[in-house]
Amino acid sequence: MFKNLFGEISVLFSYPKHLIILVARLVIAYGFAKPALMKLSDMTDTAQWFASMSIPFPTFTAYLVSGIETMGIIALILGLFTRVFSILLSFVMIGAMFFVHGSHGFSVASNGIEIPLYYMIFLFIFASFGGGKYALDNLLFKDGNDE
């Protein structure tokens, strides 16, 4: 009886999975938008901030991170090269946890690693499962998300 019940529940929740992946992509892209815009608004200030945290090659890294974030936002919204940009954005999150948030512990209340960690987990999901049925990846590359 329980096997049948769980089977039916599994089928029921499988229907909206691609819509859920789409919404998750859009939410994560939105979450990257403000930090990316802040960095882009004054790259000199961003490079100085990176230097103050002892980030190697601060000017180069500021441009690299800002570029990855900006292109990553667009890629997540469109579902284009979702897996690639999810991996690149995961590296950005690792850097954020290590250089910015790590010394503050876990909690978001103390500016800890909690939020970048959650972003990274979602990015790992996108890297693993792709952008879903409602992604340009699926249309252009037929990457197996149309099941």
N, C-alpha and C positions, 0 to 999 in steps of 0.2 A: 504494500500500500504506500509506504513512504517513498519507495523507489519511483513509483509512478507519479506521486505528488511532486517530488523533486525534479523529475524529468519534465513535467508540465511547466513548472516554474522556470526551469532552465530555458525551455522553448519560448515562453512568454517574454523573458528578459533578453533573449537574443535578438528580438525584432528591433528594438531601438538602439542597438550597439553602435551603428554607424552614425546615428544622430548624436549620440553621447560623445563619440570621438570628435565629431565636428564641433560641438559646443566646447569640449575641453580644449581643442586647438585654439578656438577663438578666445577663450578665457585666458589661456596662457599667453597668447600673443598680446592681448590687452595688458596683462601684467608686466610684460617687457616694455611696453610703449613709453611710459613715463620715465623710467630710468634711462632708456635709450635716448629719448629727446633731451633729457637733462645733460647727458654726456655730449650729444651732438651740438647743443646750444653754445658750448664754449669748450672747444677741444683743448685749448691751452690750460684752462682751469682743470679739465679732466686729467690731462697729463701730469699736472702738478699734484693733484690728489693721488693719482697712482704712484707718483714718486714718493709722496709722504708715507705710503704704506709699503715702501720698498719693493714695489712690483718691478721686475726687470724690464728694461727698455721701455720706460713709462710712456713716451710719446708714441712709439710704434704700437705698444700694447693698447693704448687708449683708442687709436684709430682701428686696430684690429677688432677689439671687443665691440666698439660702436658699430663697425661694419657688420659683424656677425649678428649683433642684436637687431639692427635695422633690416638686414636681408632676412633674418630668421623670422621676424614679425610678419613680413610679407609672405614668406614661404609657408608659415603656419596658417595664415588666413586663407591662402589659396590652396593649401594642401599640395604644394609643389616642392619636390625634393624633401619631403617631410622627414624621412629617415636621416638624411645627411645633415640637415639643419638641426634636427633634434640632438644629434651627437655633438655638433659644434656648440650648440647652446648649452649642452650638458657640461662641456669643458669650461664655458664661461661661468656656469653655476659652481663648479668645483673651485675655480679661482675666487669667486665671490665668497664662498664658504671659508676658504683658506686665508685670504688676505683681508677681507672686510668683516665677516661675521664670526669667524672661529674663536676669537678671543672673548666673545660675549656669551659663550655657552650655547644652549639649544633654543631657549624660548624667544619667540618673536617679541615679547614684551621688553626684552633686554637687547634687541637687535641681534639675536643669535642666528644660528644656521637654519632654523626651522623653515622659513619660507623658501630659501633657495633649495633646501633639501626636497620639499614638496614639489617645486618646479622640476627638479631633476628627476624625480620619480615619474612625473607625467611625461617628461621628455623621453625617459627610458621606455615608457609604454608606447609612445609614438615611434620611437626607433625600432621597437620590436614588432609592432602590429601595423605600422604605416599610418597613413592619414585617413583611412576609412574609405567607404564607398563614395562619400561626397568630397572628394579631393581630386585635384588635377592629376596627381600621380596615378590614380586609378584609371582615369580617362586616357592619359597619354601612354602609360607604361603597363597597364593591366597587371599591377603588382600583387594580385591575389586578394584584394580587399572587396571584391564584389560578391563574395559568398553569401 
